[in-house]
Amino acid sequence: MASIFRNGVHQPADGRQQRQALSWIIILTTAATLTACGGSEPQPALAPPRPSVQLGQLDVDGLARTYRVFAPTSLEAGSRHPLVLVLGGVGNSAENMASATEFDRAASVGNFVVAYPEGIDLTWNAGFCCARGTTSGVDDVRFLSRLIDELVAEYGADPARVFATGVSAGAMMAYRLGCEMPGRIAGVGSVAGAMILDQCQPEEAVPVIEIHGTADPLVPYEGGLVRPEGVATQPAPSSREVVERWAALNGCPVGPEEENQGRVSTLRWTECPNGAAVELVTVEGGGHTWFAEGLGPANGAVDATNLIWNFFDSVGGGA
């Protein structure tokens, strides 16, 4: 991200957040015109392969909506692959999210397409938070629905395996997609997020994983006032309340399984109908951040990208 969340303060991303930018190397190959022997007509030049990284734009309700896409060159033509939408927090651009999360790397390993949409003014209309997104009247659900259509058509993404993940306000927007687009969103991954919608009654079950630190000062783990832009909003539910709500919506049995490993504890509802699992990953002492290696004992205790993709893969994301 242009800024990473640490101790409640947006700070410039360091070398780890800009880790190697491995997906930014765009290889362009110019094909030579082939000339046959014996004076026959030259064959048409071969089109260069499409770059792995592309920037796109959609006009939605008169607004230019931008996004970044990474499609591994290893994707087999004609086959369907999962699509993951990665949504940034307040102030986070598409390129910042790509660098901070390294979802391009995960896509190369897992054989899926990853897109990084940008919100207007780099925020989202996700519910009662966050101020700029809420008051803008921007229809982000419509934009993201249109984007899914575009990427299914352009990249052959599988419309049955579209997942949404994000951090902070982006995580809140991912929850909104799960509530309002359950037939199109096959799973939600939230990092340092909360469910801030008054109404959520999806007609289909939606698998959900929430990763949250107990020391998050902006979106409190135990619930309370949300302060992603320095201005408190109405209270949000606790992380436990959010996942319990999804477990109930998905028809999961009462009582999760618990696993503890160092600073990290995980609650899992795994006997849910239609494989709609629900998980809460709690990082003791973790702050408001996209969790990744190199961020210290607490914030580096888990790799959020790997956890989220493995969860999506387990509920139907495999190629």
Secondary structure, DSSP 8 states (H G I E B T S, - for coil): --EEEETTEEEE--TTTT-TTGGG------------GGG------------SEEEEEEEETTEEEEEEEE--TTS-TT--EEEEEEE--TT--HHHHHHHH-HHHHHHHHT-EEEEE--GGG----SS--HHHHHH---HHHHHHHHHHHHHHHH-EEEEEEEEEEETHHHHHHHHHHHH-TTT--EEEEES-----S----SS---EEEEEETT-SSS-TT-EE--TTSS--SEE--HHHHHHHHHHHTT--SS-EEEEETTEEEEEE---GGG--EEEEEETT--SS---TTSHHHHTSS-HHHHHHHHHIIIII--
